[in-house]
Amino acid sequence: MNIKKELGKNIKKYRKLKKLTQKEMSKQICMDPGNLSSIERGKYFPNSDNLVKISQVLKVDVYKLFLFENK
């Protein structure tokens, strides 16, 4: 299991549930849209500050971003 990819999928899933574009969300968390895209694609792992900001914007507890579906 690739944790970065699974985390990215969850961030993208919750972002879409909130009907936010990457551009809108990246603005709210003061992050370059390209960086958010890289996180969602599993290329990069967000630092702890950005992880907290992401969870706040998505209104999801941080731990829920790490609840991955069993495959």
PDB file of N, CA, C, O and CB in Angstrom:
ATOM      1  N   MET A   1       0.852  -1.181   0.000  1.00  0.00           N
ATOM      2  CA  MET A   1       0.000   0.000   0.000  1.00  0.00           C
ATOM      3  C   MET A   1       0.894   1.239   0.000  1.00  0.00           C
ATOM      4  O   MET A   1       1.836   1.344   0.786  1.00  0.00           O
ATOM      5  CB  MET A   1      -0.968   0.001   1.231  1.00  0.00           C
ATOM      6  N   ASN A   2       0.587   2.150  -0.875  1.00  0.00           N
ATOM      7  CA  ASN A   2       1.318   3.406  -0.947  1.00  0.00           C
ATOM      8  C   ASN A   2       0.530   4.461  -0.156  1.00  0.00           C
ATOM      9  O   ASN A   2      -0.512   4.932  -0.610  1.00  0.00           O
ATOM     10  CB  ASN A   2       1.535   3.852  -2.440  1.00  0.00           C
ATOM     11  N   ILE A   3       1.030   4.820   1.008  1.00  0.00           N
ATOM     12  CA  ILE A   3       0.308   5.732   1.900  1.00  0.00           C
ATOM     13  C   ILE A   3       0.110   7.096   1.253  1.00  0.00           C
ATOM     14  O   ILE A   3      -0.958   7.694   1.393  1.00  0.00           O
ATOM     15  CB  ILE A   3       1.059   5.889   3.225  1.00  0.00           C
ATOM     16  N   LYS A   4       1.122   7.599   0.545  1.00  0.00           N
ATOM     17  CA  LYS A   4       0.979   8.918  -0.102  1.00  0.00           C
ATOM     18  C   LYS A   4      -0.158   8.909  -1.108  1.00  0.00           C
ATOM     19  O   LYS A   4      -0.942   9.856  -1.168  1.00  0.00           O
ATOM     20  CB  LYS A   4       2.289   9.328  -0.800  1.00  0.00           C
ATOM     21  N   LYS A   5      -0.257   7.842  -1.903  1.00  0.00           N
ATOM     22  CA  LYS A   5      -1.325   7.764  -2.914  1.00  0.00           C
ATOM     23  C   LYS A   5      -2.697   7.637  -2.257  1.00  0.00           C
ATOM     24  O   LYS A   5      -3.656   8.281  -2.682  1.00  0.00           O
ATOM     25  CB  LYS A   5      -1.085   6.572  -3.860  1.00  0.00           C
ATOM     26  N   GLU A   6      -2.786   6.814  -1.232  1.00  0.00           N
ATOM     27  CA  GLU A   6      -4.071   6.622  -0.548  1.00  0.00           C
ATOM     28  C   GLU A   6      -4.516   7.908   0.154  1.00  0.00           C
ATOM     29  O   GLU A   6      -5.693   8.268   0.119  1.00  0.00           O
ATOM     30  CB  GLU A   6      -3.969   5.470   0.474  1.00  0.00           C
ATOM     31  N   LEU A   7      -3.575   8.587   0.784  1.00  0.00           N
ATOM     32  CA  LEU A   7      -3.894   9.868   1.425  1.00  0.00           C
ATOM     33  C   LEU A   7      -4.369  10.864   0.375  1.00  0.00           C
ATOM     34  O   LEU A   7      -5.363  11.560   0.579  1.00  0.00           O
ATOM     35  CB  LEU A   7      -2.663  10.430   2.188  1.00  0.00           C
ATOM     36  N   GLY A   8      -3.662  10.931  -0.742  1.00  0.00           N
ATOM     37  CA  GLY A   8      -4.043  11.837  -1.823  1.00  0.00           C
ATOM     38  C   GLY A   8      -5.442  11.563  -2.341  1.00  0.00           C
ATOM     39  O   GLY A   8      -6.207  12.491  -2.604  1.00  0.00           O
ATOM     40  N   LYS A   9      -5.776  10.283  -2.486  1.00  0.00           N
ATOM     41  CA  LYS A   9      -7.122   9.907  -2.948  1.00  0.00           C
ATOM     42  C   LYS A   9      -8.182  10.395  -1.965  1.00  0.00           C
ATOM     43  O   LYS A   9      -9.228  10.901  -2.371  1.00  0.00           O
ATOM     44  CB  LYS A   9      -7.230   8.373  -3.127  1.00  0.00           C
ATOM     45  N   ASN A  10      -7.905  10.239  -0.666  1.00  0.00           N
ATOM     46  CA  ASN A  10      -8.870  10.680   0.339  1.00  0.00           C
ATOM     47  C   ASN A  10      -9.027  12.192   0.344  1.00  0.00           C
ATOM     48  O   ASN A  10     -10.142  12.699   0.463  1.00  0.00           O
ATOM     49  CB  ASN A  10      -8.450  10.202   1.718  1.00  0.00           C
ATOM     50  N   ILE A  11      -7.932  12.910   0.217  1.00  0.00           N
ATOM     51  CA  ILE A  11      -8.020  14.372   0.173  1.00  0.00           C
ATOM     52  C   ILE A  11      -8.857  14.797  -1.030  1.00  0.00           C
ATOM     53  O   ILE A  11      -9.724  15.664  -0.915  1.00  0.00           O
ATOM     54  CB  ILE A  11      -6.604  15.013   0.106  1.00  0.00           C
ATOM     55  N   LYS A  12      -8.598  14.193  -2.165  1.00  0.00           N
ATOM     56  CA  LYS A  12      -9.363  14.511  -3.373  1.00  0.00           C
ATOM     57  C   LYS A  12     -10.838  14.175  -3.195  1.00  0.00           C
ATOM     58  O   LYS A  12     -11.708  14.949  -3.595  1.00  0.00           O
ATOM     59  CB  LYS A  12      -8.796  13.755  -4.578  1.00  0.00           C
ATOM     60  N   LYS A  13     -11.122  13.010  -2.590  1.00  0.00           N
ATOM     61  CA  LYS A  13     -12.511  12.588  -2.367  1.00  0.00           C
ATOM     62  C   LYS A  13     -13.253  13.602  -1.499  1.00  0.00           C
ATOM     63  O   LYS A  13     -14.359  14.023  -1.840  1.00  0.00           O
ATOM     64  CB  LYS A  13     -12.553  11.196  -1.706  1.00  0.00           C
ATOM     65  N   TYR A  14     -12.647  13.993  -0.377  1.00  0.00           N
ATOM     66  CA  TYR A  14     -13.306  14.952   0.512  1.00  0.00           C
ATOM     67  C   TYR A  14     -13.406  16.338  -0.122  1.00  0.00           C
ATOM     68  O   TYR A  14     -14.377  17.057   0.114  1.00  0.00           O
ATOM     69  CB  TYR A  14     -12.555  15.043   1.836  1.00  0.00           C
ATOM     70  N   ARG A  15     -12.412  16.717  -0.921  1.00  0.00           N
ATOM     71  CA  ARG A  15     -12.470  18.011  -1.619  1.00  0.00           C
ATOM     72  C   ARG A  15     -13.646  18.033  -2.583  1.00  0.00           C
ATOM     73  O   ARG A  15     -14.382  19.018  -2.651  1.00  0.00           O
ATOM     74  CB  ARG A  15     -11.148  18.289  -2.380  1.00  0.00           C
ATOM     75  N   LYS A  16     -13.822  16.954  -3.322  1.00  0.00           N
ATOM     76  CA  LYS A  16     -14.926  16.886  -4.283  1.00  0.00           C
ATOM     77  C   LYS A  16     -16.275  16.851  -3.574  1.00  0.00           C
ATOM     78  O   LYS A  16     -17.254  17.408  -4.071  1.00  0.00           O
ATOM     79  CB  LYS A  16     -14.776  15.654  -5.182  1.00  0.00           C
ATOM     80  N   LEU A  17     -16.330  16.197  -2.411  1.00  0.00           N
ATOM     81  CA  LEU A  17     -17.578  16.197  -1.640  1.00  0.00           C
ATOM     82  C   LEU A  17     -17.960  17.604  -1.198  1.00  0.00           C
ATOM     83  O   LEU A  17     -19.141  17.932  -1.083  1.00  0.00           O
ATOM     84  CB  LEU A  17     -17.449  15.286  -0.417  1.00  0.00           C
ATOM     85  N   LYS A  18     -16.941  18.434  -0.951  1.00  0.00           N
ATOM     86  CA  LYS A  18     -17.182  19.834  -0.566  1.00  0.00           C
ATOM     87  C   LYS A  18     -17.385  20.727  -1.780  1.00  0.00           C
ATOM     88  O   LYS A  18     -17.608  21.931  -1.650  1.00  0.00           O
ATOM     89  CB  LYS A  18     -16.016  20.363   0.269  1.00  0.00           C
ATOM     90  N   LYS A  19     -17.304  20.114  -2.986  1.00  0.00           N
ATOM     91  CA  LYS A  19     -17.477  20.836  -4.239  1.00  0.00           C
ATOM     92  C   LYS A  19     -16.478  21.984  -4.396  1.00  0.00           C
ATOM     93  O   LYS A  19     -16.822  23.079  -4.842  1.00  0.00           O
ATOM     94  CB  LYS A  19     -18.887  21.371  -4.330  1.00  0.00           C
ATOM     95  N   LEU A  20     -15.231  21.698  -4.015  1.00  0.00           N
ATOM     96  CA  LEU A  20     -14.145  22.665  -4.151  1.00  0.00           C
ATOM     97  C   LEU A  20     -13.242  22.256  -5.306  1.00  0.00           C
ATOM     98  O   LEU A  20     -12.963  21.073  -5.499  1.00  0.00           O
ATOM     99  CB  LEU A  20     -13.333  22.776  -2.835  1.00  0.00           C
ATOM    100  N   THR A  21     -12.792  23.235  -6.066  1.00  0.00           N
ATOM    101  CA  THR A  21     -11.768  22.953  -7.063  1.00  0.00           C
ATOM    102  C   THR A  21     -10.418  22.967  -6.358  1.00  0.00           C
ATOM    103  O   THR A  21     -10.299  23.442  -5.229  1.00  0.00           O
ATOM    104  CB  THR A  21     -11.808  23.990  -8.241  1.00  0.00           C
ATOM    105  N   GLN A  22      -9.403  22.441  -7.038  1.00  0.00           N
ATOM    106  CA  GLN A  22      -8.060  22.496  -6.458  1.00  0.00           C
ATOM    107  C   GLN A  22      -7.642  23.952  -6.254  1.00  0.00           C
ATOM    108  O   GLN A  22      -7.012  24.291  -5.253  1.00  0.00           O
ATOM    109  CB  GLN A  22      -7.037  21.758  -7.364  1.00  0.00           C
ATOM    110  N   LYS A  23      -7.992  24.792  -7.195  1.00  0.00           N
ATOM    111  CA  LYS A  23      -7.621  26.205  -7.099  1.00  0.00           C
ATOM    112  C   LYS A  23      -8.272  26.860  -5.883  1.00  0.00           C
ATOM    113  O   LYS A  23      -7.611  27.590  -5.144  1.00  0.00           O
ATOM    114  CB  LYS A  23      -8.023  26.952  -8.380  1.00  0.00           C
ATOM    115  N   GLU A  24      -9.555  26.605  -5.674  1.00  0.00           N
ATOM    116  CA  GLU A  24     -10.264  27.179  -4.528  1.00  0.00           C
ATOM    117  C   GLU A  24      -9.674  26.688  -3.204  1.00  0.00           C
ATOM    118  O   GLU A  24      -9.439  27.468  -2.282  1.00  0.00           O
ATOM    119  CB  GLU A  24     -11.756  26.831  -4.598  1.00  0.00           C
ATOM    120  N   MET A  25      -9.444  25.387  -3.135  1.00  0.00           N
ATOM    121  CA  MET A  25      -8.918  24.829  -1.896  1.00  0.00           C
ATOM    122  C   MET A  25      -7.497  25.298  -1.633  1.00  0.00           C
ATOM    123  O   MET A  25      -7.150  25.631  -0.500  1.00  0.00           O
ATOM    124  CB  MET A  25      -8.963  23.312  -1.940  1.00  0.00           C
ATOM    125  N   SER A  26      -6.682  25.325  -2.664  1.00  0.00           N
ATOM    126  CA  SER A  26      -5.292  25.745  -2.463  1.00  0.00           C
ATOM    127  C   SER A  26      -5.222  27.190  -1.986  1.00  0.00           C
ATOM    128  O   SER A  26      -4.337  27.551  -1.211  1.00  0.00           O
ATOM    129  CB  SER A  26      -4.486  25.580  -3.759  1.00  0.00           C
ATOM    130  N   LYS A  27      -6.149  28.009  -2.447  1.00  0.00           N
ATOM    131  CA  LYS A  27      -6.201  29.406  -1.996  1.00  0.00           C
ATOM    132  C   LYS A  27      -6.527  29.466  -0.494  1.00  0.00           C
ATOM    133  O   LYS A  27      -5.945  30.258   0.247  1.00  0.00           O
ATOM    134  CB  LYS A  27      -7.263  30.208  -2.815  1.00  0.00           C
ATOM    135  N   GLN A  28      -7.456  28.623  -0.068  1.00  0.00           N
ATOM    136  CA  GLN A  28      -7.874  28.617   1.339  1.00  0.00           C
ATOM    137  C   GLN A  28      -6.767  28.124   2.275  1.00  0.00           C
ATOM    138  O   GLN A  28      -6.718  28.519   3.440  1.00  0.00           O
ATOM    139  CB  GLN A  28      -9.111  27.743   1.508  1.00  0.00           C
ATOM    140  N   ILE A  29      -5.893  27.274   1.774  1.00  0.00           N
ATOM    141  CA  ILE A  29      -4.828  26.756   2.638  1.00  0.00           C
ATOM    142  C   ILE A  29      -3.477  27.396   2.320  1.00  0.00           C
ATOM    143  O   ILE A  29      -2.439  26.962   2.822  1.00  0.00           O
ATOM    144  CB  ILE A  29      -4.728  25.239   2.494  1.00  0.00           C
ATOM    145  N   CYS A  30      -3.505  28.437   1.478  1.00  0.00           N
ATOM    146  CA  CYS A  30      -2.283  29.177   1.113  1.00  0.00           C
ATOM    147  C   CYS A  30      -1.211  28.241   0.542  1.00  0.00           C
ATOM    148  O   CYS A  30      -0.069  28.218   0.999  1.00  0.00           O
ATOM    149  CB  CYS A  30      -1.722  29.925   2.343  1.00  0.00           C
ATOM    150  N   MET A  31      -1.619  27.476  -0.465  1.00  0.00           N
ATOM    151  CA  MET A  31      -0.718  26.525  -1.106  1.00  0.00           C
ATOM    152  C   MET A  31      -0.838  26.694  -2.613  1.00  0.00           C
ATOM    153  O   MET A  31      -1.914  26.996  -3.129  1.00  0.00           O
ATOM    154  CB  MET A  31      -1.040  25.056  -0.677  1.00  0.00           C
ATOM    155  N   ASP A  32       0.257  26.500  -3.304  1.00  0.00           N
ATOM    156  CA  ASP A  32       0.238  26.538  -4.760  1.00  0.00           C
ATOM    157  C   ASP A  32      -0.650  25.401  -5.281  1.00  0.00           C
ATOM    158  O   ASP A  32      -0.537  24.273  -4.802  1.00  0.00           O
ATOM    159  CB  ASP A  32       1.685  26.426  -5.337  1.00  0.00           C
ATOM    160  N   PRO A  33      -1.534  25.675  -6.256  1.00  0.00           N
ATOM    161  CA  PRO A  33      -2.402  24.611  -6.775  1.00  0.00           C
ATOM    162  C   PRO A  33      -1.626  23.408  -7.305  1.00  0.00           C
ATOM    163  O   PRO A  33      -2.099  22.276  -7.205  1.00  0.00           O
ATOM    164  CB  PRO A  33      -3.279  25.160  -7.874  1.00  0.00           C
ATOM    165  N   GLY A  34      -0.453  23.637  -7.860  1.00  0.00           N
ATOM    166  CA  GLY A  34       0.373  22.529  -8.341  1.00  0.00           C
ATOM    167  C   GLY A  34       0.827  21.616  -7.219  1.00  0.00           C
ATOM    168  O   GLY A  34       0.930  20.403  -7.402  1.00  0.00           O
ATOM    169  N   ASN A  35       1.099  22.199  -6.052  1.00  0.00           N
ATOM    170  CA  ASN A  35       1.499  21.389  -4.893  1.00  0.00           C
ATOM    171  C   ASN A  35       0.333  20.539  -4.396  1.00  0.00           C
ATOM    172  O   ASN A  35       0.505  19.372  -4.044  1.00  0.00           O
ATOM    173  CB  ASN A  35       2.017  22.292  -3.755  1.00  0.00           C
ATOM    174  N   LEU A  36      -0.857  21.144  -4.373  1.00  0.00           N
ATOM    175  CA  LEU A  36      -2.033  20.383  -3.955  1.00  0.00           C
ATOM    176  C   LEU A  36      -2.283  19.243  -4.936  1.00  0.00           C
ATOM    177  O   LEU A  36      -2.609  18.130  -4.524  1.00  0.00           O
ATOM    178  CB  LEU A  36      -3.279  21.301  -3.856  1.00  0.00           C
ATOM    179  N   SER A  37      -2.135  19.508  -6.204  1.00  0.00           N
ATOM    180  CA  SER A  37      -2.298  18.474  -7.222  1.00  0.00           C
ATOM    181  C   SER A  37      -1.306  17.333  -6.994  1.00  0.00           C
ATOM    182  O   SER A  37      -1.666  16.161  -7.100  1.00  0.00           O
ATOM    183  CB  SER A  37      -2.112  19.070  -8.630  1.00  0.00           C
ATOM    184  N   SER A  38      -0.073  17.675  -6.685  1.00  0.00           N
ATOM    185  CA  SER A  38       0.954  16.656  -6.433  1.00  0.00           C
ATOM    186  C   SER A  38       0.625  15.822  -5.206  1.00  0.00           C
ATOM    187  O   SER A  38       0.885  14.619  -5.183  1.00  0.00           O
ATOM    188  CB  SER A  38       2.323  17.312  -6.259  1.00  0.00           C
ATOM    189  N   ILE A  39       0.059  16.448  -4.193  1.00  0.00           N
ATOM    190  CA  ILE A  39      -0.357  15.716  -2.987  1.00  0.00           C
ATOM    191  C   ILE A  39      -1.493  14.759  -3.339  1.00  0.00           C
ATOM    192  O   ILE A  39      -1.473  13.595  -2.940  1.00  0.00           O
ATOM    193  CB  ILE A  39      -0.802  16.701  -1.859  1.00  0.00           C
ATOM    194  N   GLU A  40      -2.477  15.247  -4.082  1.00  0.00           N
ATOM    195  CA  GLU A  40      -3.615  14.407  -4.437  1.00  0.00           C
ATOM    196  C   GLU A  40      -3.206  13.240  -5.340  1.00  0.00           C
ATOM    197  O   GLU A  40      -3.847  12.190  -5.309  1.00  0.00           O
ATOM    198  CB  GLU A  40      -4.684  15.243  -5.125  1.00  0.00           C
ATOM    199  N   ARG A  41      -2.172  13.403  -6.127  1.00  0.00           N
ATOM    200  CA  ARG A  41      -1.696  12.332  -6.999  1.00  0.00           C
ATOM    201  C   ARG A  41      -0.719  11.398  -6.290  1.00  0.00           C
ATOM    202  O   ARG A  41      -0.257  10.421  -6.879  1.00  0.00           O
ATOM    203  CB  ARG A  41      -1.037  12.922  -8.227  1.00  0.00           C
ATOM    204  N   GLY A  42      -0.405  11.692  -5.036  1.00  0.00           N
ATOM    205  CA  GLY A  42       0.464  10.821  -4.264  1.00  0.00           C
ATOM    206  C   GLY A  42       1.944  11.019  -4.535  1.00  0.00           C
ATOM    207  O   GLY A  42       2.756  10.149  -4.220  1.00  0.00           O
ATOM    208  N   LYS A  43       2.302  12.161  -5.119  1.00  0.00           N
ATOM    209  CA  LYS A  43       3.709  12.451  -5.397  1.00  0.00           C
ATOM    210  C   LYS A  43       4.423  12.984  -4.160  1.00  0.00           C
ATOM    211  O   LYS A  43       5.601  12.706  -3.933  1.00  0.00           O
ATOM    212  CB  LYS A  43       3.827  13.457  -6.541  1.00  0.00           C
ATOM    213  N   TYR A  44       3.679  13.760  -3.363  1.00  0.00           N
ATOM    214  CA  TYR A  44       4.267  14.373  -2.171  1.00  0.00           C
ATOM    215  C   TYR A  44       3.363  14.128  -0.979  1.00  0.00           C
ATOM    216  O   TYR A  44       2.152  13.948  -1.115  1.00  0.00           O
ATOM    217  CB  TYR A  44       4.494  15.889  -2.378  1.00  0.00           C
ATOM    218  N   PHE A  45       3.982  14.125   0.196  1.00  0.00           N
ATOM    219  CA  PHE A  45       3.252  14.008   1.451  1.00  0.00           C
ATOM    220  C   PHE A  45       3.186  15.401   2.067  1.00  0.00           C
ATOM    221  O   PHE A  45       4.225  16.050   2.194  1.00  0.00           O
ATOM    222  CB  PHE A  45       3.934  12.974   2.428  1.00  0.00           C
ATOM    223  N   PRO A  46       2.007  15.887   2.456  1.00  0.00           N
ATOM    224  CA  PRO A  46       1.926  17.229   3.051  1.00  0.00           C
ATOM    225  C   PRO A  46       2.612  17.271   4.418  1.00  0.00           C
ATOM    226  O   PRO A  46       2.595  16.290   5.162  1.00  0.00           O
ATOM    227  CB  PRO A  46       0.456  17.666   3.188  1.00  0.00           C
ATOM    228  N   ASN A  47       3.208  18.408   4.733  1.00  0.00           N
ATOM    229  CA  ASN A  47       3.791  18.532   6.073  1.00  0.00           C
ATOM    230  C   ASN A  47       2.653  18.646   7.085  1.00  0.00           C
ATOM    231  O   ASN A  47       1.493  18.803   6.704  1.00  0.00           O
ATOM    232  CB  ASN A  47       4.753  19.772   6.167  1.00  0.00           C
ATOM    233  N   SER A  48       2.982  18.569   8.354  1.00  0.00           N
ATOM    234  CA  SER A  48       1.943  18.531   9.392  1.00  0.00           C
ATOM    235  C   SER A  48       1.084  19.789   9.406  1.00  0.00           C
ATOM    236  O   SER A  48      -0.125  19.706   9.624  1.00  0.00           O
ATOM    237  CB  SER A  48       2.579  18.340  10.753  1.00  0.00           C
ATOM    238  N   ASP A  49       1.690  20.956   9.178  1.00  0.00           N
ATOM    239  CA  ASP A  49       0.901  22.200   9.154  1.00  0.00           C
ATOM    240  C   ASP A  49      -0.112  22.170   8.019  1.00  0.00           C
ATOM    241  O   ASP A  49      -1.279  22.509   8.212  1.00  0.00           O
ATOM    242  CB  ASP A  49       1.824  23.430   9.005  1.00  0.00           C
ATOM    243  N   ASN A  50       0.334  21.765   6.842  1.00  0.00           N
ATOM    244  CA  ASN A  50      -0.578  21.715   5.696  1.00  0.00           C
ATOM    245  C   ASN A  50      -1.638  20.637   5.861  1.00  0.00           C
ATOM    246  O   ASN A  50      -2.771  20.807   5.410  1.00  0.00           O
ATOM    247  CB  ASN A  50       0.201  21.474   4.414  1.00  0.00           C
ATOM    248  N   LEU A  51      -1.288  19.546   6.495  1.00  0.00           N
ATOM    249  CA  LEU A  51      -2.257  18.486   6.744  1.00  0.00           C
ATOM    250  C   LEU A  51      -3.380  18.997   7.645  1.00  0.00           C
ATOM    251  O   LEU A  51      -4.550  18.694   7.413  1.00  0.00           O
ATOM    252  CB  LEU A  51      -1.570  17.261   7.382  1.00  0.00           C
ATOM    253  N   VAL A  52      -3.029  19.765   8.660  1.00  0.00           N
ATOM    254  CA  VAL A  52      -4.037  20.348   9.549  1.00  0.00           C
ATOM    255  C   VAL A  52      -4.903  21.350   8.786  1.00  0.00           C
ATOM    256  O   VAL A  52      -6.124  21.354   8.938  1.00  0.00           O
ATOM    257  CB  VAL A  52      -3.362  21.034  10.762  1.00  0.00           C
ATOM    258  N   LYS A  53      -4.278  22.198   7.966  1.00  0.00           N
ATOM    259  CA  LYS A  53      -5.039  23.171   7.171  1.00  0.00           C
ATOM    260  C   LYS A  53      -6.006  22.460   6.222  1.00  0.00           C
ATOM    261  O   LYS A  53      -7.159  22.865   6.079  1.00  0.00           O
ATOM    262  CB  LYS A  53      -4.082  24.080   6.369  1.00  0.00           C
ATOM    263  N   ILE A  54      -5.525  21.407   5.583  1.00  0.00           N
ATOM    264  CA  ILE A  54      -6.374  20.644   4.664  1.00  0.00           C
ATOM    265  C   ILE A  54      -7.573  20.074   5.409  1.00  0.00           C
ATOM    266  O   ILE A  54      -8.705  20.175   4.937  1.00  0.00           O
ATOM    267  CB  ILE A  54      -5.571  19.507   3.989  1.00  0.00           C
ATOM    268  N   SER A  55      -7.333  19.482   6.558  1.00  0.00           N
ATOM    269  CA  SER A  55      -8.437  18.887   7.324  1.00  0.00           C
ATOM    270  C   SER A  55      -9.429  19.948   7.795  1.00  0.00           C
ATOM    271  O   SER A  55     -10.631  19.689   7.852  1.00  0.00           O
ATOM    272  CB  SER A  55      -7.891  18.115   8.530  1.00  0.00           C
ATOM    273  N   GLN A  56      -8.938  21.136   8.131  1.00  0.00           N
ATOM    274  CA  GLN A  56      -9.831  22.209   8.571  1.00  0.00           C
ATOM    275  C   GLN A  56     -10.709  22.691   7.426  1.00  0.00           C
ATOM    276  O   GLN A  56     -11.912  22.886   7.602  1.00  0.00           O
ATOM    277  CB  GLN A  56      -9.024  23.380   9.141  1.00  0.00           C
ATOM    278  N   VAL A  57     -10.117  22.883   6.262  1.00  0.00           N
ATOM    279  CA  VAL A  57     -10.899  23.334   5.102  1.00  0.00           C
ATOM    280  C   VAL A  57     -11.939  22.278   4.719  1.00  0.00           C
ATOM    281  O   VAL A  57     -13.070  22.610   4.364  1.00  0.00           O
ATOM    282  CB  VAL A  57      -9.967  23.634   3.894  1.00  0.00           C
ATOM    283  N   LEU A  58     -11.548  21.020   4.795  1.00  0.00           N
ATOM    284  CA  LEU A  58     -12.461  19.939   4.424  1.00  0.00           C
ATOM    285  C   LEU A  58     -13.433  19.578   5.543  1.00  0.00           C
ATOM    286  O   LEU A  58     -14.371  18.808   5.339  1.00  0.00           O
ATOM    287  CB  LEU A  58     -11.672  18.716   4.027  1.00  0.00           C
ATOM    288  N   LYS A  59     -13.195  20.147   6.737  1.00  0.00           N
ATOM    289  CA  LYS A  59     -14.021  19.860   7.916  1.00  0.00           C
ATOM    290  C   LYS A  59     -14.054  18.349   8.217  1.00  0.00           C
ATOM    291  O   LYS A  59     -15.106  17.751   8.443  1.00  0.00           O
ATOM    292  CB  LYS A  59     -15.460  20.391   7.701  1.00  0.00           C
ATOM    293  N   VAL A  60     -12.846  17.772   8.208  1.00  0.00           N
ATOM    294  CA  VAL A  60     -12.663  16.346   8.464  1.00  0.00           C
ATOM    295  C   VAL A  60     -11.517  16.205   9.455  1.00  0.00           C
ATOM    296  O   VAL A  60     -10.498  16.884   9.324  1.00  0.00           O
ATOM    297  CB  VAL A  60     -12.377  15.547   7.137  1.00  0.00           C
ATOM    298  N   ASP A  61     -11.671  15.336  10.436  1.00  0.00           N
ATOM    299  CA  ASP A  61     -10.560  15.068  11.356  1.00  0.00           C
ATOM    300  C   ASP A  61      -9.385  14.494  10.576  1.00  0.00           C
ATOM    301  O   ASP A  61      -9.571  13.730   9.629  1.00  0.00           O
ATOM    302  CB  ASP A  61     -10.994  14.091  12.488  1.00  0.00           C
ATOM    303  N   VAL A  62      -8.180  14.867  10.980  1.00  0.00           N
ATOM    304  CA  VAL A  62      -6.977  14.420  10.285  1.00  0.00           C
ATOM    305  C   VAL A  62      -6.944  12.894  10.178  1.00  0.00           C
ATOM    306  O   VAL A  62      -6.594  12.356   9.128  1.00  0.00           O
ATOM    307  CB  VAL A  62      -5.721  14.931  11.010  1.00  0.00           C
ATOM    308  N   TYR A  63      -7.301  12.202  11.241  1.00  0.00           N
ATOM    309  CA  TYR A  63      -7.205  10.744  11.213  1.00  0.00           C
ATOM    310  C   TYR A  63      -8.079  10.137  10.121  1.00  0.00           C
ATOM    311  O   TYR A  63      -7.751   9.076   9.589  1.00  0.00           O
ATOM    312  CB  TYR A  63      -7.595  10.168  12.564  1.00  0.00           C
ATOM    313  N   LYS A  64      -9.198  10.799   9.777  1.00  0.00           N
ATOM    314  CA  LYS A  64     -10.081  10.261   8.741  1.00  0.00           C
ATOM    315  C   LYS A  64      -9.427  10.282   7.369  1.00  0.00           C
ATOM    316  O   LYS A  64      -9.776   9.487   6.496  1.00  0.00           O
ATOM    317  CB  LYS A  64     -11.380  11.044   8.700  1.00  0.00           C
ATOM    318  N   LEU A  65      -8.486  11.186   7.183  1.00  0.00           N
ATOM    319  CA  LEU A  65      -7.767  11.224   5.904  1.00  0.00           C
ATOM    320  C   LEU A  65      -6.884   9.988   5.743  1.00  0.00           C
ATOM    321  O   LEU A  65      -6.463   9.654   4.635  1.00  0.00           O
ATOM    322  CB  LEU A  65      -6.912  12.503   5.802  1.00  0.00           C
ATOM    323  N   PHE A  66      -6.608   9.312   6.865  1.00  0.00           N
ATOM    324  CA  PHE A  66      -5.759   8.123   6.836  1.00  0.00           C
ATOM    325  C   PHE A  66      -6.546   6.819   6.946  1.00  0.00           C
ATOM    326  O   PHE A  66      -5.956   5.753   7.121  1.00  0.00           O
ATOM    327  CB  PHE A  66      -4.754   8.195   7.950  1.00  0.00           C
ATOM    328  N   LEU A  67      -7.853   6.894   6.848  1.00  0.00           N
ATOM    329  CA  LEU A  67      -8.677   5.683   6.850  1.00  0.00           C
ATOM    330  C   LEU A  67      -8.821   5.234   5.394  1.00  0.00           C
ATOM    331  O   LEU A  67      -9.600   5.800   4.627  1.00  0.00           O
ATOM    332  CB  LEU A  67     -10.097   5.938   7.524  1.00  0.00           C
ATOM    333  N   PHE A  68      -8.062   4.219   5.036  1.00  0.00           N
ATOM    334  CA  PHE A  68      -8.011   3.764   3.655  1.00  0.00           C
ATOM    335  C   PHE A  68      -8.936   2.567   3.460  1.00  0.00           C
ATOM    336  O   PHE A  68      -9.121   1.746   4.359  1.00  0.00           O
ATOM    337  CB  PHE A  68      -6.570   3.403   3.256  1.00  0.00           C
ATOM    338  N   GLU A  69      -9.513   2.492   2.255  1.00  0.00           N
ATOM    339  CA  GLU A  69     -10.357   1.349   1.918  1.00  0.00           C
ATOM    340  C   GLU A  69      -9.492   0.108   1.772  1.00  0.00           C
ATOM    341  O   GLU A  69      -8.378   0.166   1.250  1.00  0.00           O
ATOM    342  CB  GLU A  69     -11.159   1.613   0.620  1.00  0.00           C
ATOM    343  N   ASN A  70     -10.021  -1.011   2.239  1.00  0.00           N
ATOM    344  CA  ASN A  70      -9.290  -2.278   2.092  1.00  0.00           C
ATOM    345  C   ASN A  70      -9.352  -2.719   0.650  1.00  0.00           C
ATOM    346  O   ASN A  70     -10.384  -2.610  -0.011  1.00  0.00           O
ATOM    347  CB  ASN A  70      -9.867  -3.379   3.021  1.00  0.00           C
ATOM    348  N   LYS A  71      -8.229  -3.219   0.175  1.00  0.00           N
ATOM    349  CA  LYS A  71      -8.192  -3.699  -1.224  1.00  0.00           C
ATOM    350  C   LYS A  71      -7.866  -5.158  -1.254  1.00  0.00           C
ATOM    351  O   LYS A  71      -7.787  -5.751  -2.330  1.00  0.00           O
ATOM    352  CB  LYS A  71      -7.166  -2.918  -2.063  1.00  0.00           C
TER     353      LYS A  71
END
